[in-house]
Amino acid sequence: MVATSVASALELDYSHRHLYAEMARVDILLQKSVTAFELPRSAENQMHGLVISSSDIDQLFTRRPDEAVASAMAAFDVSYRQAEVAVQEAEETAEAVGLLPRLVRLRKAFRLNTFEYDSFLLCLAPSLDLRYERIFGYIQDDVTVRRPTVNAILQVMVGESEDRLRLLPAFLKNSRLLQHRLVRTSHDADDPGSLLSRQLVADECVVAWLLGQYEPEARLQQFIELHPPEPTEEDRLLAGAAWEAVFGAVNGQTVTLFHGQDMGIQIATARLLSASVALPLMTFDLALAVAAGVPTYAALSTVIRDACLTGSMLFIQGWDVCLTSITPAPDLVKLLFGAGCPLIVSSEKEWHSNGIERPDSIMRFTLPPPTYRQRLEFWKYYINNIHFPVVEGLDAQPIASQFALTSRQIQDSVATARDAALQRNEIIQRRDLIAAARTHSSPNLSGLAQKIEPRYDWDDLVVPDDQKAMLREMVQTVKGRGVVMEEWGVGRKLKTSAGVTVLFAGPPGTGKTMAAEVITSDLGLDLYKLDLSMVVSKYIGETEKNLGRIFDEAQSSSAVLFFDEADAIFGKRSEVKDSHDRYANMEVSYLLQRMEQYDGVTILATNLRANMDEAFTRRMQFIVDFPFPDEDERLYIWKTLFPVDLPQAADIDLRLFASRFKLAGGNIRNIIVSAAYLAAANGGQVTMDHLLHTTRREMQKMGRLVTDMDLTY
């Protein structure tokens, strides 16, 4: 949606008639000023071409040069009253057909008094007709000054009267003319000089709007969109229940605050709200504008001005960039409260203003992220409207349940899936949607965690049948979470964790990490491994900060978080004997709290379940014990981990290794990899000698004794 608008021909015609009438009134003001304060000049202009002579200015105004000043003033007063009548008639003629001339709209929108309005017209005149540049050069006795200075405006409006001092604040920084950026100064920022000597010019965007075309300031154009008051089917779908709550409460409020993570839902709700009062909606991304180097105050004041000019409801997103803690700068809040247009301010965090007078009440709405049912509807809508063939019978229900995406992430995921299918010259498959959902849900955890690409499936996992069944139940819990928790109301009726919390317990190498990879692969999610021993800090409060960053980054991703070395934080809860014990228990409580609040899957891995406090294990939804593998299980692990393409001698006896060496799967993997490197260096195939040698090395790493008898075959 382009951020421009063009006036209708009828509105433009009436606005231009009114503008011409106002410029005729400005002419009389200027003529009167020239006559009253004209300086004596020589009959022959010796500086022709360098200065503007009185005869030149007489020709501009086509008045009689020999008319006495006193009688001229009376004549000007008569002409001025006639000009005022013409302006009033132009305004009434437009209003008779239901239109308001644009100058009148500007005056009312920014609450300009008569002096401010006429001052604006004087600043506007040179932008409409170059003859005014010569006129202002004459009035100011300086041919190089082609725009009105503050002093010239005061001279034209009130002459040398005492009103000059009273009216001078109309040109200060916080005045209506400058704060709303209706006019701008042309002084040097490093050497502003006297206020009276500053030249003023009507802002180019305001001039363009008066002439019938709105176009945002160049540096803001890419961050502004203007939507007509015509909500789409997509808007109604996204807004959903949020619209019902907002519509009944806003009731024409000047300032409304939205809080939430899903910007698509917020904008859709705003579009329905603006349409309900027949106003276009102007959306502005403040965060992107500030990131591009636009000063915050300038960006806000400019876009508020544009919304007032275009008669739009303004939606400001990215307000979080203005927040220090939960409080924005007072001058920015005052700018919002002083806006002359309906205003919606969007932020992820809830915020409050303190100590600032509110001209109107403020309505606050927290718009929650989409529910499972909403996500499912969003998936269906965007898949049906992608205009690209999709595999028959595609069920989006598991994807909607597994990925807690925002509306925009879902839309982007469908587009990414289409691109992937198009590149293969195929139709969209379920795997395309899952891969795209993973891409658009990936958290920014690269500096906090290790992303693991799952390599294993259920056939690779060697654990007792009961443990494997429990792992499958966990997968089904994740897949069916949307139906159970939301559609069936279990989450509302019974207090239970929003996510899935799991404890893996067992000796090193027994398959805990592999199990995490298997279930992640089945779910089609991302897996991030975090070493809790690296997260825990000796400094009070730092552990909670580290954990908070992890969960905050992962919140929108639905990624599986695998916390290894949980013993670093989850020992037996001791009696609180000192402050260190108290803070250690606080760290544990904080981790459990964040795990239960997290919408995804969190897995804690420990080598020693006996050291876990029962009060903590009770809060785990699943606890899976990984026992040390017996001989048959070890043989299966040996066979499973041996790659099909790995060259091997015919006499390799894997049964011998399974029976003779009591090793876990992780150790067996290390032995096979090391033997493969030995084979590559000499011989070209893995032999019994290679495996026995690398087995001895692995046993030595474990601190276990290996006899010569163990190494014979």
Buried (B, 14 or more C-beta within 10 A) or exposed (E): EEBBBEBEEEBBBBBBBBBBBBBBBBBBBBBBBBBBBBEEEEEEBEEEEEBBBBEBBBEBBEBEEEEEEEEBEEBBEEBBEEBBEBBEEBBEBBEEEEBBBBBBBBBEBBEBEEBBBBBBBBBBBBBBEEEBBBBBBBBBEBBEBBBBBBBBBBBBBBEEEEEBEEBBEBBEEEBBBBBBBBBBBEBEEEEEEEBBBBBBBBBEBBBBBBBBBBBBBEBBEEBBBBBEBEBEEBBEBBBBEBBEBBBEEBEEBBBBBBBBBBBBBBBBBBBBBBBBEEBBBBBBBBBBBBEEEBEBBBBBBBBBBBBBBBBBBBBBBBBBBBBEEEBBBEEBBBBBBBBBBBBBBBBBEEBEBEEBEEEEEBBBBEBEBBBBBBBBBBBBBBBEEBEBEBBEEBEBBBBBBBBBBBBBBBBBBBBBBBEBBEEEEEBBBBEBBBBBBBBBBBBEBEEBBEEBEBEBEBEBBBBBEEBBEBBBEBBEBBBBBBBBBBBEEEBEEEEEBEBBBBBBBBBEBBBBBBBBBBBBBBBBBBBBBBBBEEBBEEEBEEBBEBBEBBBEBBBBBBBBBBBBBBBBBBBEBEEEEEEEEEBBBBBBEBBBBBBBEBBBBBBBBBBEBEEBBEEBBEEBBBBBBBBBBEEEBBBBBBEBBBEEEBEBBEEBEBBBBBEBBBBBBBBBBBBBEBBBEBBEEEEEBBBBBBBBBBBBBBBEEEEEEBEEEBBEE
